[in-house]
Amino acid sequence: MLRSALRHVGDLRQFVQKTALCTLISFSVTQIDLSSARATEFSGVPRVVDGDTLVIAALKVRLDGIDAPETDQICLDANGARWTCGIEARNQLEAHIARRAVSCVSNGTDVYHRLLATCSVAGENLNEWAVKEGWALAYVKYSTVYVNAEKAARSGKRGLWRGAFIAPWDWRHRNSKTVILGALSVPVSAQQILLAPSGDERAPSTECLIKGNVNRNGERIYHMPSQKYYATIDMSKGGGRRWFCTPEEAEAAGWRRATR
């Protein structure tokens, strides 16, 4: 009788263990499904990193189908003067959102693990707004959704289109053959000015002092002004070097912080 009772206890223990395991598996699957749902549709008041990148809670969001100038990008204004258009694009997006909640639907992720998303504020498509107002271009390599919005900005000489500039995707890899875009009155010196390294003299703005360089292993590393090797990095050498305004911006673009 004792042996039978012990056997029943053993059977009960196995039953409890199996039940607990099944419950754990079911819970994990539910959590994965919930996480996936949150990644598809989400909302919140964002921090604006640059003209096409937001951070909502812990989510890094890249506005899909558009490309805005980098924050270290230099353009020429309507009078042919140097202009920190990348910072202006960021500031314009931030001012337009005005600390309101945005709603986003993600369409996948990019190589930097940012969510590619279409976002809106008060029912207005932010991706389209940025292109229509001339603060970003239609990223036709990946989408043609905002081509007409770009045509409207160009014909109205709004935002970047009022002067001369380099398409953001070309700015990141510019060379002597890079095409200069903008108004018909682009000055003859535009190419010489815009093709110079972004750090040829100084940071584009006193708020953008973080240095980014590429090491021998091809790693993209950023250095804060307080770090050990900051002063030794010569930004006039080009070679992928660029300035950032915040660590968040650098990391969203796929750069990592120097260890010292």
C-alpha positions as CSV (number, residue, x, y, z in Angstrom):
1,M,0.0,0.0,0.0
2,L,2.9,2.4,0.8
3,R,4.5,1.5,-2.5
4,S,1.3,2.3,-4.3
5,A,1.0,5.6,-2.5
6,L,4.6,6.6,-3.4
7,R,3.9,5.7,-7.0
8,H,0.9,8.0,-7.0
9,V,3.0,10.8,-5.4
10,G,5.6,10.3,-8.2
11,D,2.9,10.4,-10.9
12,L,1.5,13.6,-9.3
13,R,5.0,15.2,-9.2
14,Q,5.5,14.4,-13.0
15,F,2.0,15.8,-13.7
16,V,2.7,19.0,-11.9
17,Q,6.1,19.4,-13.6
18,K,4.6,18.8,-17.1
19,T,1.7,21.2,-16.4
20,A,4.2,23.9,-15.2
21,L,6.3,23.4,-18.3
22,C,3.3,23.7,-20.6
23,T,2.2,26.8,-18.8
24,L,5.7,28.4,-19.2
25,I,5.8,27.6,-22.9
26,S,2.3,29.0,-23.4
27,F,3.3,32.2,-21.5
28,S,6.4,32.7,-23.6
29,V,4.5,32.3,-26.9
30,T,2.0,34.8,-25.7
31,Q,4.7,37.3,-24.7
32,I,6.3,36.9,-28.2
33,D,3.0,37.5,-29.9
34,L,2.3,40.5,-27.7
35,S,5.8,41.9,-28.4
36,S,5.3,41.5,-32.1
37,A,2.0,43.3,-31.9
38,R,3.6,46.2,-30.1
39,A,6.3,46.4,-32.7
40,T,3.7,46.7,-35.5
41,E,1.6,49.5,-34.1
42,F,2.8,51.9,-31.3
43,S,2.4,55.4,-30.2
44,G,3.9,58.0,-27.8
45,V,5.5,61.3,-27.5
46,P,8.9,61.0,-29.3
47,R,12.3,62.4,-29.0
48,V,13.5,63.7,-32.4
49,V,17.0,62.5,-33.2
50,D,17.3,63.9,-36.7
51,G,15.1,64.8,-39.6
52,D,13.9,61.2,-40.2
53,T,14.6,59.4,-36.9
54,L,12.5,59.3,-33.7
55,V,12.8,57.5,-30.4
56,I,9.6,56.5,-28.7
57,A,10.2,54.9,-25.3
58,A,12.9,52.4,-26.1
59,L,12.0,52.1,-29.8
60,K,14.3,53.6,-32.4
61,V,12.1,54.6,-35.4
62,R,13.2,55.5,-38.9
63,L,10.5,57.2,-41.0
64,D,10.1,54.9,-43.9
65,G,10.3,56.0,-47.6
66,I,12.1,59.3,-46.9
67,D,15.7,60.5,-46.3
68,A,16.5,63.7,-44.5
69,P,19.9,65.5,-44.4
70,E,22.3,64.3,-41.7
71,T,22.8,66.7,-38.8
72,D,26.3,67.5,-39.9
73,Q,25.2,68.2,-43.5
74,I,25.8,71.6,-45.0
75,C,23.6,73.1,-47.6
76,L,23.5,76.5,-49.3
77,D,20.6,78.8,-48.6
78,A,18.7,81.0,-51.2
79,N,21.6,83.6,-51.0
80,G,24.3,81.0,-51.5
81,A,25.5,81.1,-47.9
82,R,26.5,78.0,-46.0
83,W,23.6,76.6,-43.9
84,T,23.3,73.8,-41.4
85,C,20.3,72.3,-43.1
86,G,20.6,68.9,-41.3
87,I,20.1,70.6,-38.0
88,E,17.3,72.8,-39.4
89,A,15.5,69.7,-40.8
90,R,15.6,68.1,-37.3
91,N,14.4,71.3,-35.6
92,Q,11.6,71.7,-38.1
93,L,10.3,68.1,-37.4
94,E,10.6,68.7,-33.7
95,A,8.7,71.9,-33.9
96,H,6.0,70.4,-36.1
97,I,5.4,67.5,-33.7
98,A,5.4,70.0,-30.8
99,R,5.6,67.4,-28.1
100,R,2.4,65.7,-29.3
101,A,1.9,62.0,-29.3
102,V,2.6,60.3,-32.7
103,S,1.1,57.0,-33.9
104,C,3.3,54.7,-36.0
105,V,2.9,51.5,-38.0
106,S,6.1,49.7,-38.6
107,N,7.0,48.1,-41.9
108,G,10.1,46.1,-40.8
109,T,13.6,47.1,-39.6
110,D,16.7,48.5,-41.3
111,V,20.3,47.4,-41.0
112,Y,20.7,49.4,-37.8
113,H,17.7,47.6,-36.1
114,R,15.5,50.7,-36.3
115,L,11.8,50.2,-37.0
116,L,10.9,51.4,-40.4
117,A,7.6,53.1,-39.9
118,T,4.9,55.4,-41.2
119,C,4.1,57.9,-38.4
120,S,1.3,60.4,-38.0
121,V,0.5,63.2,-35.6
122,A,-3.2,64.4,-35.3
123,G,-4.0,62.3,-38.3
124,E,-1.3,63.9,-40.5
125,N,1.3,61.6,-42.2
126,L,4.7,62.9,-40.9
127,N,6.7,61.1,-43.5
128,E,4.8,62.9,-46.3
129,W,4.9,66.2,-44.4
130,A,8.7,66.2,-44.2
131,V,9.0,65.6,-47.9
132,K,6.2,68.1,-48.9
133,E,7.8,70.8,-46.8
134,G,11.3,70.2,-48.3
135,W,13.0,68.8,-45.2
136,A,13.5,65.4,-46.6
137,L,13.5,63.6,-50.0
138,A,11.5,60.7,-51.3
139,Y,13.9,57.7,-50.8
140,V,13.1,56.2,-54.2
141,K,15.6,53.4,-53.7
142,Y,13.1,51.9,-51.3
143,S,9.8,53.6,-52.0
144,T,8.1,55.9,-54.5
145,V,5.2,56.8,-52.2
146,Y,6.4,60.3,-51.6
147,V,7.6,61.3,-55.2
148,N,4.7,63.6,-55.8
149,A,5.2,65.3,-52.4
150,E,8.8,65.9,-53.4
151,K,7.8,67.4,-56.8
152,A,5.5,69.8,-54.9
153,A,8.4,70.9,-52.6
154,R,10.8,71.3,-55.5
155,S,8.3,73.5,-57.5
156,G,7.5,75.5,-54.5
157,K,11.2,75.9,-53.5
158,R,10.4,74.9,-50.0
159,G,13.0,73.8,-47.4
160,L,16.1,72.4,-48.9
161,W,14.9,73.3,-52.4
162,R,15.3,77.0,-51.8
163,G,19.1,76.8,-52.3
164,A,21.6,74.1,-53.2
165,F,22.2,70.7,-51.5
166,I,23.3,67.1,-51.9
167,A,20.8,64.3,-51.6
168,P,21.3,62.7,-48.2
169,W,22.2,59.3,-49.6
170,D,24.9,61.0,-51.8
171,W,26.1,63.1,-48.9
172,R,27.1,60.0,-47.0
173,H,29.4,58.9,-49.9
174,R,30.1,62.1,-51.7
175,N,32.8,62.6,-54.3
176,S,33.7,64.8,-57.2
177,K,30.9,63.3,-59.3
178,T,28.2,63.9,-56.8
179,V,25.2,65.8,-58.2
180,I,24.2,69.1,-56.7
181,L,20.4,69.6,-56.4
182,G,18.3,72.7,-55.6
183,A,17.0,75.9,-57.2
184,L,18.0,77.0,-60.7
185,S,20.1,79.8,-59.3
186,V,22.7,77.4,-57.7
187,P,26.0,79.3,-57.6
188,V,28.9,78.0,-59.6
189,S,30.9,77.5,-56.4
190,A,28.2,75.2,-54.9
191,Q,30.0,72.0,-55.7
192,Q,33.3,73.1,-54.3
193,I,31.6,74.3,-51.0
194,L,29.3,71.3,-50.6
195,L,31.8,68.6,-51.4
196,A,34.3,69.7,-48.8
197,P,34.6,67.3,-45.8
198,S,31.9,68.0,-43.2
199,G,34.6,68.6,-40.6
200,D,37.1,70.4,-42.8
201,E,37.3,73.5,-40.5
202,R,35.0,72.9,-37.5
203,A,31.9,71.2,-36.3
204,P,28.8,72.4,-38.2
205,S,27.3,73.7,-35.0
206,T,28.4,74.3,-31.4
207,E,25.8,71.7,-30.4
208,C,27.2,69.0,-32.6
209,L,30.7,68.3,-31.2
210,I,30.8,64.5,-31.1
211,K,33.4,63.1,-33.5
212,G,32.8,60.0,-35.5
213,N,35.6,58.1,-37.2
214,V,36.2,54.7,-38.8
215,N,39.0,52.6,-37.5
216,R,41.3,50.2,-39.4
217,N,38.8,47.3,-38.8
218,G,36.0,49.3,-40.4
219,E,34.3,49.9,-37.1
220,R,32.4,53.2,-36.8
221,I,33.2,54.8,-33.5
222,Y,32.1,58.1,-31.9
223,H,34.1,60.1,-29.4
224,M,32.7,62.5,-26.8
225,P,34.7,65.7,-26.1
226,S,35.7,64.4,-22.7
227,Q,37.2,61.1,-24.0
228,K,40.9,60.3,-24.2
229,Y,41.4,60.3,-28.0
230,Y,38.9,63.0,-28.9
231,A,41.6,65.7,-29.6
232,T,43.7,63.4,-31.7
233,I,41.0,62.8,-34.3
234,D,41.6,65.1,-37.3
235,M,38.2,65.6,-38.9
236,S,39.7,67.2,-42.0
237,K,40.9,63.9,-43.3
238,G,37.5,62.6,-44.4
239,G,37.5,58.8,-44.7
240,G,34.0,58.5,-43.3
241,R,34.5,60.9,-40.4
242,R,31.4,62.9,-39.4
243,W,30.0,65.0,-36.6
244,F,27.1,64.1,-34.4
245,C,24.9,66.2,-32.1
246,T,24.0,63.5,-29.5
247,P,25.2,60.0,-28.6
248,E,21.6,58.9,-29.4
249,E,21.9,60.1,-32.9
250,A,25.3,58.4,-33.4
251,E,24.0,55.1,-32.1
252,A,20.8,55.3,-34.2
253,A,23.1,55.7,-37.3
254,G,25.0,52.5,-36.3
255,W,28.0,54.0,-34.5
256,R,29.3,52.8,-31.1
257,R,30.9,54.8,-28.3
258,A,34.6,54.6,-27.9
259,T,35.6,52.6,-24.8
260,R,37.9,55.4,-23.5
